Amino acid sequence: MENLFDINHILKHSFVACDKVMHEKKIELIFDVNTTIPRELRGKNMILEQLLISVLGFVLQSTRKHEIILALDAPEDFLFEEEISFVISQAGIVKEKVLAFLETELGHSLIDLNGKIVYDENDIHLAIPSTIGELGFRRHYRLPLKSMLGKKVLILVKSESLSQSMVKMFHYFSYDVDSVFHKESMLLTEYDLVLIEDELVTEHFVKLLRVAIANVNLKYVLVGNQHGAFKNNSDMVEMHLIKPVTQESVFELIVSLFAHDTPHKKKKIVMSQTLEPETKSSNVSVTEDVKIKSEDQSIHHLIEEKKSQHVEVLDTKLGLENAKKKGLIYSKELENFLEIFNKSDLYFRQIVNEKQTNKIKDFCIDLEIQAKIIGAESMLKFSDTVSLIFVYDKLDMLPIYPGRYHAELTKLTAEIKKYLHIK
């Protein structure tokens, strides 16, 4: 059955299923998930989970390495359905053995998922078509409060691969991140958050940390395995970040740590100048005001940023490449677009006026798919802007977009007719 599912849950379940083997063989499994991967997907999640468990189980049983990295990647413009790559490189397993496993053990699962084996330089590379959960939700991890923005983070873990993966996860929120600790400086007071693997904690580090926490609003988090055997569970620890580390677990960590954060006299935390001191009666309303103001500023900034981007109305070179990849005839796809979206501006105006949000989402999905195929870059930018409105739940902004869609459609129709030599 096809379901709406969270890709992070699939990864965590796969990790837990393989935990016994990892523990026995002292192997660390790291998930390196590109920020282009949507949080929620729609598809056959149970089959996908079983496939990942089978692949990881095979690798863990067969390898002699002590670190395995499963990398997930997808195209930047994940509009509706795209292929997600699941790659394990340099697993240290004989290639013939890998191919025998992939071609004999994964056959039915890959067929059910419409997936394929990619034969390249990687030990294991599976490409599986995946559908986005809902229009506009390509970036799921949106920090809800202004107090969570602009943090500086120090990450100290043993594995360089895990460190790089975690740095990427914090960069997603535009955080300033360091992952190398200079013993000669030891300026912990520069950071808002320090994450350190429990096995790396020393007495000297604890002394420095205690001094820093006494002077600045520093959060201290221990990173460890899911068995919970943290060796340094001191009174200063705010939270534990349990492996596997995923984008979602980092998001939840940030929200938990900074949801009720207040500025400290020695920290350079930018806060709204209009905030009043918190009281029991005003706390909720003040928090909501900051949240709403932050969201409004964010969406307007993103929309203005998109407006400033210059793109072609119709990139025929890109369209020809897209059509060729899909085995389509470009001129035929242009004709189909004219036929399908003829007078669609009237329909779009109607469903916006009637506030039929589901129909608006469905319409935009169809528009994005067709626009992407023919290389209608300006129309894609328009669709992505409408998607932001759904992401930020600012539906009151929609009424101005039927007029903008009419203008975009008029320009695109003229370019298509020009290319097809239609008067």
Protein Blocks (a to p, Z undefined) as FASTA:
>chain_A
ZZdddfklmmmmmmmmmmmmmmmnopacdddddfklcfbdcdjfklmmmmmmmmmmmmmm
mpmbfbdcddddddfklfkbccdddddehklpafklmmmmmmmmmmmmmmmnopacdddf
bfbdcddddddfbghilblbccfbfklgoiacddddfblklmmmmmmmmmmnopacdfbd
cfklopmklpmbdcddfklpcfklmmmmmmmmmmmccdddddddfkopafblcfklmbdc
dddddfklmmmmmmmmmmmgccdfkbccdddfkbccddfklmmmmmmmmmmmmmmmmmmm
mmmmmmmpccdfblfklmmmmmmmnopafklmmmmmmmmmgoklmmmmmmmmnopaklmm
mmmmmmmmmmmmnopaklmmmmmmmmmmmmnopaklmmmmmmmmmmmmmmmmmmmmmmno
pZZ
